[in-house]
């Protein structure tokens, strides 16, 4: 029997209503996330990549209920947590899904000591007494590789890498089932990035936590992810195991993204530049999404059918684990 996924997201959408930008103008509707579906198994890492503004962070915020979805379902162990309305039910769901933010300093209260910051989520969820919470803080600091002396420090007394370790410890404090990592290393030096990535991998192996890793750094995503989903303008356009996606991308947008990855070898980098795929034009605005395929205005293989057909994510005929949203690729017209 195949195990049910920990998390199942079905047709998730998040819509924002924007007031007029000028007097007597018209209000607009921004479809930041528009029909996203995926699953997440226990202990798995799903990489979520795409250009800025494609809906990656909004999707992550919706999963941990920082933003209320406009439609669709978020199923956690068979329970639709997106339909929870009572404070008690929402609190239980939020304990099971936590978040690590991109800006570690901005996500921590500068007036609180590290001990208070780590103790706060345990108090909110009524976990343990004072002594048990103190022991838990000691355990958390050990897990993220920080000395016990950090308990009495304030955020401004710590480096960026140390602050991100505290962000990880805070997410772990309530023993969640999954964590959304919203670009957790993008603001760090390269050497510190490697330390944080290795820490996340070690913690995942030890605690069997599932991760959703949001990033624009494709080389980092390849290293840490088991599967990768590529987003464009609020939708997932390609989804596959990490090695498959990097070795044999099929969607033209994915190919363009991967061709832009830089490598540290100057000879290989010069060769890569010759084969780099340059996309022309700008992505459409999420408040004015075009008909048909939303990537067609920048797509090098777009045909007449792309102007009228809005492609759904579907498995490739030759690989049921490789999903793509492209009419021409699925029909075999473009390879």
Beta strands, then each sheet from edge to edge (+ up, - down):
strand 1: 7-18
strand 2: 28-40
strand 3: 45-49
strand 4: 71-76
strand 5: 79-80
strand 6: 97-100
strand 7: 178-182
strand 8: 210-214
strand 9: 227-232
strand 10: 235-241
strand 11: 314-316
strand 12: 319-324
sheet 1: 2+ 1- 4+ 5-
sheet 2: 6+ 7+ 8+ 3+ 9+ 10- 12+ 11-
end
